[in-house]
Amino acid sequence: QVQLVESGGGLVQAGGSLRLSCAASGRTFRSDAMGWFRQAPGKEREFVAATRRSDGNTLYADSVKGRFTISRDNAKNTVYLQMNSLKPEDTAVYYCAAGWQFTFNLKDYDYWGQGTRVTVSS
């Protein structure tokens, strides 16, 4: 079992930055991929970014490329999402996820955090 706890959400003005953290505990060795997803009100949950433990490779949604950076500290079992140049359309609940397959498909992730809310004001 893997437990994930997100933190770092909040209210920020457009153009600002936030850094989200996801602390993983439990059988984390079973999860090679760590990802961030988000869900805006009335919309489906969507992929944001992912990173692979084994080689540090990363994936990004087109909507966040160049603005968001995913990173991980394997020693601390923590994954980060640095979000810069935030836009109102980035407003959503952001979820951390862990899985064995390194993909953008949320169905491939086995464990989920409780989410942290990000609100970007215009």
ZADRENBA-257830 format. One record per residue: x, y, z negated of N, C-alpha, C in turn. Coordinates in Angstrom, 2 decimals, padded with zeros to 5 digits, always signed. Atoms other than C-alpha are relative to their C-alpha. Example, Ala and Ser with C-alpha at 12.3 -4.5 7.8 and 13.67 -1.06 7.14 Angstrom:
BEGIN
[[+000.89; -001.19; +000.00]; [+012.30; -004.50; -007.80]; [+000.90; +001.20; +000.00]],
[[-000.82; -001.19; +000.06]; [+013.67; -001.06; -007.14]; [-000.77; +001.09; -000.73]],
This chain:
BEGIN
[[+000.84; -001.20; +000.00]; [+000.00; +000.00; +000.00]; [+000.88; +001.25; +000.00]],
[[-000.71; -001.27; -000.07]; [+001.16; +003.54; +000.77]; [-000.94; +001.11; -000.46]],
[[+000.77; -001.16; +000.44]; [-000.05; +006.66; -000.99]; [+000.63; +001.26; +000.57]],
[[-000.46; -001.24; -000.61]; [+000.19; +010.05; +000.66]; [-000.67; +001.19; -000.67]],
[[+000.54; -001.19; +000.65]; [-000.24; +013.43; -001.03]; [+000.52; +001.23; +000.73]],
[[-000.38; -001.22; -000.72]; [-000.27; +016.64; +000.99]; [-000.04; +001.20; -000.93]],
[[+000.03; -001.27; +000.71]; [+000.42; +020.12; -000.28]; [+000.48; +001.08; +000.94]],
[[-000.53; -001.12; -000.76]; [+001.20; +023.58; +001.02]; [-001.01; +000.77; +000.83]],
[[+001.01; -000.73; -000.75]; [-002.06; +024.62; +002.62]; [-000.35; +001.32; -000.67]],
[[+000.41; -001.27; +000.57]; [-003.60; +028.04; +002.09]; [-000.54; +000.93; +001.07]],
[[+000.51; -001.05; -000.88]; [-004.75; +031.27; +003.66]; [+001.17; +000.85; +000.49]],
[[-001.09; -000.79; -000.57]; [-002.43; +033.13; +006.02]; [-000.56; +000.82; +001.15]],
[[+000.42; -000.83; -001.12]; [-002.80; +035.91; +008.55]; [+000.58; -000.55; +001.31]],
[[-000.49; +000.40; -001.32]; [-002.40; +035.27; +012.25]; [+001.42; +000.51; +000.20]],
[[-001.40; -000.33; -000.18]; [+001.28; +035.26; +013.17]; [+000.89; -000.44; -001.14]],
[[-000.75; +000.41; +001.18]; [+002.30; +034.02; +009.76]; [+000.44; -001.45; +000.06]],
[[-000.55; +001.35; +000.08]; [+003.88; +030.77; +008.64]; [-000.44; -000.71; -001.27]],
[[+000.23; +000.86; +001.15]; [+003.17; +027.89; +006.30]; [+000.82; -001.26; +000.18]],
[[-000.66; +001.29; -000.08]; [+005.00; +024.71; +005.44]; [-000.80; -001.01; -000.82]],
[[+000.72; +001.07; +000.67]; [+003.04; +021.60; +004.61]; [+000.98; -001.10; -000.38]],
[[-000.80; +001.13; +000.46]; [+004.53; +018.71; +002.66]; [-000.89; -001.20; -000.19]],
[[+000.72; +001.25; +000.23]; [+003.50; +015.09; +002.46]; [+000.95; -000.94; -000.73]],
[[-000.81; +000.90; +000.80]; [+004.94; +012.96; -000.31]; [-000.58; -001.40; +000.08]],
[[+000.45; +001.37; -000.15]; [+004.75; +009.24; +000.31]; [+000.55; -000.85; -001.14]],
[[-000.44; +000.94; +001.02]; [+004.93; +006.53; -002.33]; [-000.59; -001.36; +000.30]],
[[+000.48; +001.35; -000.25]; [+004.38; +002.80; -002.46]; [+000.88; -000.70; +001.02]],
[[-000.77; +000.81; -000.94]; [+005.43; +000.42; +000.27]; [+000.29; +000.78; +001.28]],
[[-000.24; -000.88; -001.15]; [+006.71; +003.15; +002.55]; [+000.85; -000.66; +001.08]],
[[-000.84; +000.64; -001.01]; [+009.13; +000.78; +004.29]; [-000.85; -000.64; +001.09]],
[[+000.90; +000.58; -000.99]; [+006.08; -000.60; +006.10]; [-000.47; +001.03; +001.01]],
[[+000.51; -001.06; -000.86]; [+005.46; +002.73; +007.77]; [+001.15; +000.70; +000.69]],
[[-001.08; -000.63; -000.74]; [+007.93; +003.71; +010.46]; [-000.41; +001.36; +000.52]],
[[+000.48; -001.26; -000.56]; [+005.77; +006.52; +011.80]; [-000.76; +000.80; -001.05]],
[[+000.74; -000.93; +000.86]; [+004.56; +009.54; +009.87]; [-000.54; +001.10; +000.91]],
[[+000.60; -000.99; -000.87]; [+002.17; +011.97; +011.45]; [-000.84; +001.01; -000.73]],
[[+000.94; -001.01; +000.48]; [+000.10; +015.07; +010.94]; [-001.14; +000.09; +001.00]],
[[+001.20; -000.19; -000.78]; [-003.44; +015.39; +012.18]; [-000.78; +001.15; -000.62]],
[[+000.82; -001.07; +000.56]; [-006.01; +018.12; +011.73]; [-001.43; -000.14; +000.48]],
[[+001.42; +000.04; -000.35]; [-009.75; +018.49; +011.76]; [-000.62; +001.34; -000.33]],
[[+000.68; -001.28; +000.15]; [-011.49; +021.78; +012.31]; [-001.49; -000.25; -000.22]],
[[+001.45; +000.18; +000.25]; [-015.13; +022.30; +011.26]; [-000.75; -000.33; +001.27]],
[[+000.81; +000.38; -001.15]; [-017.47; +020.53; +013.64]; [+000.75; -000.67; +001.13]],
[[-000.80; +000.62; -001.05]; [-014.64; +018.95; +015.60]; [+000.57; -001.33; -000.47]],
[[-000.62; +001.26; +000.34]; [-012.99; +015.57; +015.74]; [+001.44; +000.21; -000.48]],
[[-001.37; -000.05; +000.46]; [-009.71; +014.87; +014.04]; [+000.94; -000.16; +001.20]],
[[-000.91; +000.04; -001.14]; [-006.82; +015.50; +016.41]; [+001.44; -000.07; -000.44]],
[[-001.43; +000.16; +000.24]; [-003.14; +014.72; +016.61]; [+000.69; +001.35; +000.02]],
[[-000.81; -001.21; +000.02]; [-000.66; +017.45; +015.72]; [+001.47; -000.34; +000.29]],
[[-001.41; +000.34; -000.16]; [+002.80; +015.89; +015.36]; [+000.29; -001.32; -000.70]],
[[-000.42; +001.25; +000.64]; [+004.59; +012.67; +014.45]; [+001.51; -000.12; +000.06]],
[[-001.42; +000.27; +000.02]; [+008.06; +011.52; +013.56]; [+000.23; -001.46; -000.33]],
[[-000.31; +001.41; +000.22]; [+009.68; +008.08; +013.53]; [+001.20; -000.11; -000.92]],
[[-001.03; +000.15; +001.02]; [+011.75; +007.03; +010.56]; [+001.30; -000.54; +000.59]],
[[-001.17; +000.74; -000.45]; [+014.13; +004.77; +012.49]; [+000.98; +000.84; +000.80]],
[[-000.91; -000.79; -000.83]; [+015.52; +007.35; +014.91]; [-000.26; +001.50; -000.02]],
[[+000.29; -001.42; +000.11]; [+013.98; +010.69; +013.98]; [-000.70; +000.60; +001.20]],
[[+000.68; -000.50; -001.19]; [+012.17; +010.94; +017.29]; [-001.31; +000.69; -000.41]],
[[+001.20; -000.76; +000.32]; [+009.23; +013.37; +017.37]; [-000.95; +000.10; +001.19]],
[[+001.05; -000.23; -000.98]; [+005.97; +013.91; +019.22]; [-000.79; +001.22; -000.44]],
[[+000.81; -001.17; +000.32]; [+003.90; +017.09; +019.42]; [-001.18; +000.10; +000.94]],
[[+001.11; -000.37; -000.85]; [+000.51; +018.08; +020.69]; [+000.40; +001.24; +000.79]],
[[-000.35; -001.16; -000.83]; [+000.76; +020.59; +023.52]; [-000.37; +001.32; -000.67]],
[[+000.49; -001.23; +000.61]; [-001.18; +023.13; +021.48]; [+000.92; +000.56; -001.08]],
[[-000.87; -000.47; +001.09]; [+001.54; +023.33; +018.82]; [+001.49; -000.01; +000.39]],
[[-001.40; +000.05; -000.44]; [+004.75; +022.78; +020.82]; [+000.61; +001.39; -000.02]],
[[-000.70; -001.28; +000.07]; [+007.25; +025.53; +020.17]; [-000.38; +000.82; -001.22]],
[[+000.42; -000.75; +001.19]; [+005.39; +026.72; +017.06]; [+000.12; -000.84; -001.27]],
[[-000.04; +000.89; +001.15]; [+005.28; +023.69; +014.74]; [+001.22; -000.91; +000.09]],
[[-001.12; +000.94; +000.06]; [+008.17; +021.50; +013.63]; [-000.25; -001.02; -001.09]],
[[+000.14; +001.07; +000.98]; [+007.86; +018.14; +011.93]; [+001.39; -000.49; -000.37]],
[[-001.28; +000.51; +000.47]; [+010.73; +016.87; +009.82]; [-000.25; -000.93; -001.17]],
[[+000.18; +000.90; +001.12]; [+011.32; +014.27; +007.17]; [+001.29; -000.11; -000.79]],
[[-001.11; +000.28; +000.90]; [+013.55; +013.64; +004.20]; [-000.21; -001.42; -000.49]],
[[+000.23; +001.41; +000.35]; [+013.82; +009.87; +003.96]; [+000.37; -000.29; -001.45]],
[[-000.41; +000.22; +001.39]; [+015.59; +010.05; +000.61]; [-001.12; +000.37; -000.97]],
[[+001.11; -000.45; +000.85]; [+012.58; +011.87; -000.84]; [-001.34; -000.57; +000.45]],
[[+001.26; +000.53; -000.55]; [+009.99; +009.98; +001.24]; [-001.00; +001.12; +000.22]],
[[+000.85; -001.16; -000.21]; [+008.61; +013.34; +002.25]; [+000.09; +000.45; +001.46]],
[[+000.07; -000.54; -001.36]; [+007.48; +014.68; +005.61]; [-000.51; +001.43; -000.08]],
[[+000.38; -001.41; +000.01]; [+007.13; +018.36; +006.35]; [-000.57; +000.40; +001.37]],
[[+000.48; -000.61; -001.23]; [+005.25; +020.39; +008.92]; [+000.16; +001.51; -000.16]],
[[-000.22; -001.44; +000.00]; [+006.64; +023.87; +009.44]; [-000.84; +000.60; +001.10]],
[[+000.94; -000.59; -000.95]; [+003.99; +025.98; +011.12]; [+000.29; +001.49; +000.11]],
[[-000.31; -001.40; -000.26]; [+005.01; +029.30; +012.65]; [-000.96; +000.58; +001.03]],
[[+000.86; -000.68; -000.98]; [+003.15; +031.86; +014.74]; [-001.42; -000.56; -000.04]],
[[+001.32; +000.60; +000.17]; [-000.12; +030.60; +013.35]; [-001.09; +000.83; +000.67]],
[[+001.13; -000.63; -000.69]; [-003.33; +031.34; +015.22]; [-001.29; -000.39; -000.71]],
[[+001.28; +000.36; +000.63]; [-006.95; +031.39; +014.03]; [-000.47; -001.40; +000.41]],
[[+000.43; +001.32; -000.45]; [-007.55; +028.25; +016.10]; [+000.77; -001.14; -000.67]],
[[-000.71; +001.01; +000.78]; [-005.05; +026.42; +013.87]; [-000.72; -000.31; -001.31]],
[[+000.77; +000.22; +001.22]; [-007.58; +026.65; +011.04]; [-000.61; -001.39; +000.00]],
[[+000.47; +001.38; +000.08]; [-008.37; +023.12; +009.91]; [+000.44; -000.60; -001.33]],
[[-000.56; +000.82; +001.06]; [-007.87; +020.52; +007.24]; [+001.08; -000.86; +000.64]],
[[-001.13; +000.74; -000.55]; [-004.48; +018.95; +007.86]; [+000.23; -001.26; -000.84]],
[[-000.16; +001.30; +000.64]; [-003.97; +015.28; +007.10]; [+001.35; -000.61; +000.36]],
[[-001.21; +000.78; -000.21]; [-000.79; +013.31; +006.68]; [-000.40; -001.46; +000.19]],
[[+000.32; +001.40; -000.26]; [-000.81; +009.76; +008.00]; [+001.28; -000.81; +000.17]],
[[-001.14; +000.91; -000.13]; [+001.51; +006.77; +007.99]; [-000.43; -001.27; +000.72]],
[[+000.32; +001.22; -000.73]; [+001.62; +003.78; +010.29]; [+001.25; -000.65; +000.54]],
[[-001.16; +000.72; -000.54]; [+003.84; +001.27; +011.97]; [+000.32; +000.45; +001.42]],
[[-000.21; -000.38; -001.38]; [+003.33; +002.47; +015.53]; [+000.19; +001.51; +000.14]],
[[-000.32; -001.41; -000.22]; [+004.82; +005.77; +016.66]; [-000.83; +000.49; +001.18]],
[[+000.90; -000.45; -001.06]; [+001.89; +007.22; +018.62]; [-000.73; +001.27; -000.42]],
[[+000.85; -001.14; +000.30]; [-000.48; +010.16; +018.82]; [-001.44; -000.44; -000.27]],
[[+001.35; +000.54; +000.18]; [-003.49; +007.88; +018.41]; [-000.29; -000.22; -001.48]],
[[+000.27; +000.09; +001.43]; [-005.05; +008.24; +014.99]; [-000.39; -001.41; -000.42]],
[[+000.41; +001.37; +000.34]; [-006.35; +004.66; +015.17]; [+001.20; -000.88; -000.33]],
[[-001.21; +000.78; +000.26]; [-002.75; +003.43; +014.96]; [+000.62; +000.29; -001.37]],
[[-000.53; -000.35; +001.31]; [-002.20; +005.00; +011.55]; [-000.85; -000.67; -001.08]],
[[+000.67; +000.85; +000.98]; [-003.02; +002.86; +008.53]; [-000.34; +000.71; -001.30]],
[[+000.17; -000.66; +001.28]; [-002.76; +005.25; +005.61]; [-000.16; +001.51; +000.21]],
[[+000.33; -001.42; -000.15]; [-004.10; +008.76; +005.13]; [+000.01; +000.69; -001.35]],
[[+000.11; -000.82; +001.19]; [-003.77; +011.54; +002.61]; [-001.38; +000.61; -000.10]],
[[+001.31; -000.59; +000.26]; [-006.65; +013.55; +001.23]; [-000.22; +001.29; +000.78]],
[[+000.10; -001.20; -000.81]; [-005.91; +016.59; +003.38]; [+000.30; +001.26; -000.78]],
[[-000.24; -001.32; +000.58]; [-004.89; +020.16; +002.74]; [-000.52; +001.04; +000.99]],
[[+000.68; -000.96; -000.87]; [-006.80; +023.14; +004.09]; [+000.92; +001.15; +000.38]],
[[-000.72; -001.16; -000.53]; [-005.18; +025.77; +006.27]; [-001.00; +000.93; +000.66]],
[[+000.89; -001.00; -000.58]; [-007.05; +028.95; +007.08]; [+000.84; +001.15; +000.53]],
[[-000.74; -001.08; -000.65]; [-005.65; +031.48; +009.53]; [-000.99; +001.12; +000.34]],
[[+000.90; -001.13; -000.24]; [-007.34; +034.87; +009.51]; [+000.52; +000.86; +001.15]],
[[-000.39; -000.82; -001.16]; [-007.36; +037.15; +012.53]; [+000.22; +001.45; -000.40]],
